[in-house]
Structures are given as C-alpha cells and as structure tokens.
Amino acid sequence: MAFTDFKSIMQVQETYEIKYTQADYIQYADVEPSQAFVEEFTFSQRHINVFASEAARCENVIYPILREVYKKYADFFTLWSHQSISCDAQLSGTPDYLISTKSVLGKTVLGSPIIVVVEAKRSDFIEGWGQCLAGLVAAQKINNDNTIPVYGIVTDGALWEFGKLEANLFTQNETVLAISDLKKVFGAIGYLMHANLPLTSEANALTA
C-alpha cells in the first residue's frame, strides 16, 4: 500500500499491530533561528500569502524551517525533499520531507531514515498522521532495527505535531506547537536530530 492509502493512525495500527500512547516526550534543543532567518521569515509572512496553498506552505514555511534547523546538523544527516522510500512491495510512498543519516556513498544515496515529515493537507491532521505513521513503519523496516526510534512530524505550517515509533509502540506527543513560538519549533526539531547523533567527538561538541 502507498502511505496515502492510510487515512488514520488506527488504520496503520490495525494493519501492522502497533500500540498507541500519548506522552510529552519532546525536549527542546538549544537551537534558535538566526536573526537573518527571522527577518526573511517575517518578510514572507508579511508580504506573501504563505498559507494560500499546500505548495505555498511547503515552500515558504515548512521547508525553510526544516532547512534552517538542519544546517547545524548537516555534517551528520541529509535532508530530502519528496524522496520516495519503499521497504517492500506492500509499503511505499513519498513523504514531503525526510531526514536520514548520511550515506557513505554521498548525498545522492539515502541513508537510514530517522525523521519523516508530512504536510497536513487541508489541515487534516488525522489523515496526515495516517500517512506519517505508515512512513515510520517503512523507515523502521528499512533500518532493520525496530529498537531505534524513528520520528514523525505532521504540520500544516501553522501547527506542528510530533510522534515517534519505537518497536511496536507509537507515542504521540501531547503538546502541539504553534508557529508563533518559532524558538520552540526549532528546539523540538533540533531535539529529534540530537537524539540521533552518532557517538563521535564532533557530535559531542554539538551537545556540549
């Protein structure tokens, strides 16, 4: 099935026998938007109808935020836009955005998927989470290690929701973040990347 065939979390649960819980597991990394980013972001919001369409949300809100946070971790991860992933003939799809570990073969080859980002089309978070959780199941199977959490973000640009899949347990973060609190949105995304940093001196320097 394609990720888009799943219309709710429950549908993915029943198909793949996944348990569900809620908890505020998100912490906030010390990642803040730069002044230059804030000025550009504010300019776009002031002069452009950034919520006019799905494409406008992705181009003017969601992707710029992901890219800005990602910059700090670019030595360790790769940011993908509309990259198809497939774990087998039964489950495949194209998340809006994806963050993976860096492949030793370079930026043209997908590493291990760690964060799946889905835009909530028409602000439909129920369907968005169905697609995202299906993507997390696929990511987990690709990584071939279900003890390592994979993380999901569903957003319509204005609201940001977070979840994680570890083994057969999906945990949805209880707190929903708003774009008006840009620092928290940055910190939450940064936390997901922090959680996947390799044990190297370079990575340790980021967490010091």
FENWOJO-V155151 format. One record per residue. RES is the residue in three letters. PSI is psi in whole degrees, 0 to 359 (* if undefined). BURIAL is + if it has 9 or more other C-alpha atoms within 8 Angstrom, else -. Layout:
res: (RES:RES)
psi: (PSI:PSI)
burial: (BURIAL:BURIAL)
This chain:
res: (MET:ALA:PHE:THR:ASP:PHE:LYS:SER:ILE:MET:GLN:VAL:GLN:GLU:THR:TYR:GLU:ILE:LYS:TYR:THR:GLN:ALA:ASP:TYR:ILE:GLN:TYR:ALA:ASP:VAL:GLU:PRO:SER:GLN:ALA:PHE:VAL:GLU:GLU:PHE:THR:PHE:SER:GLN:ARG:HIS:ILE:ASN:VAL:PHE:ALA:SER:GLU:ALA:ALA:ARG:CYS:GLU:ASN:VAL:ILE:TYR:PRO:ILE:LEU:ARG:GLU:VAL:TYR:LYS:LYS:TYR:ALA:ASP:PHE:PHE:THR:LEU:TRP:SER:HIS:GLN:SER:ILE:SER:CYS:ASP:ALA:GLN:LEU:SER:GLY:THR:PRO:ASP:TYR:LEU:ILE:SER:THR:LYS:SER:VAL:LEU:GLY:LYS:THR:VAL:LEU:GLY:SER:PRO:ILE:ILE:VAL:VAL:VAL:GLU:ALA:LYS:ARG:SER:ASP:PHE:ILE:GLU:GLY:TRP:GLY:GLN:CYS:LEU:ALA:GLY:LEU:VAL:ALA:ALA:GLN:LYS:ILE:ASN:ASN:ASP:ASN:THR:ILE:PRO:VAL:TYR:GLY:ILE:VAL:THR:ASP:GLY:ALA:LEU:TRP:GLU:PHE:GLY:LYS:LEU:GLU:ALA:ASN:LEU:PHE:THR:GLN:ASN:GLU:THR:VAL:LEU:ALA:ILE:SER:ASP:LEU:LYS:LYS:VAL:PHE:GLY:ALA:ILE:GLY:TYR:LEU:MET:HIS:ALA:ASN:LEU:PRO:LEU:THR:SER:GLU:ALA:ASN:ALA:LEU:THR:ALA)
psi: (150:154:323:349:341:124:357:163:318:321:320:320:311:326:322:12:57:132:159:140:169:141:151:81:343:132:179:113:161:70:120:148:139:162:321:319:315:319:316:318:317:320:313:315:327:325:346:141:84:347:21:331:171:318:320:319:315:313:324:344:298:306:315:322:312:316:319:317:318:328:321:337:16:338:345:339:167:135:126:143:120:51:121:140:151:131:336:184:342:340:116:163:182:96:155:316:156:138:129:167:160:133:143:345:354:180:350:354:133:131:214:121:134:333:126:127:126:130:133:96:134:29:30:92:334:309:323:318:330:314:318:316:323:320:324:322:316:316:317:317:322:318:340:34:96:3:345:121:144:145:147:147:130:129:147:16:316:318:144:120:149:148:164:149:121:121:235:25:121:125:120:127:133:324:128:132:147:149:340:337:70:324:320:321:315:313:322:315:319:323:319:323:320:319:343:9:140:161:79:163:325:318:322:329:331:330:355:*)
burial: (-:+:+:-:-:+:+:+:+:-:+:+:+:-:-:-:-:+:-:+:-:-:-:-:-:-:-:+:+:-:+:-:+:-:-:-:+:+:-:-:+:-:+:+:+:-:-:-:-:+:-:-:-:+:-:+:+:+:+:+:+:+:+:+:+:+:+:+:+:+:-:-:+:-:-:+:+:+:+:+:-:+:+:-:+:+:+:-:-:-:+:+:+:+:+:+:+:+:+:+:+:+:+:-:-:-:-:-:-:+:+:+:+:+:+:+:+:+:+:+:+:-:-:-:+:+:+:+:+:+:+:+:+:+:+:+:+:+:+:+:+:+:+:-:-:+:-:-:+:+:+:+:+:+:+:+:+:-:+:+:+:+:+:+:+:+:-:+:+:+:+:+:+:-:-:+:+:+:+:-:-:+:+:+:+:+:+:+:+:+:+:+:+:+:-:-:-:-:-:-:-:-:+:+:-:-:-:-)
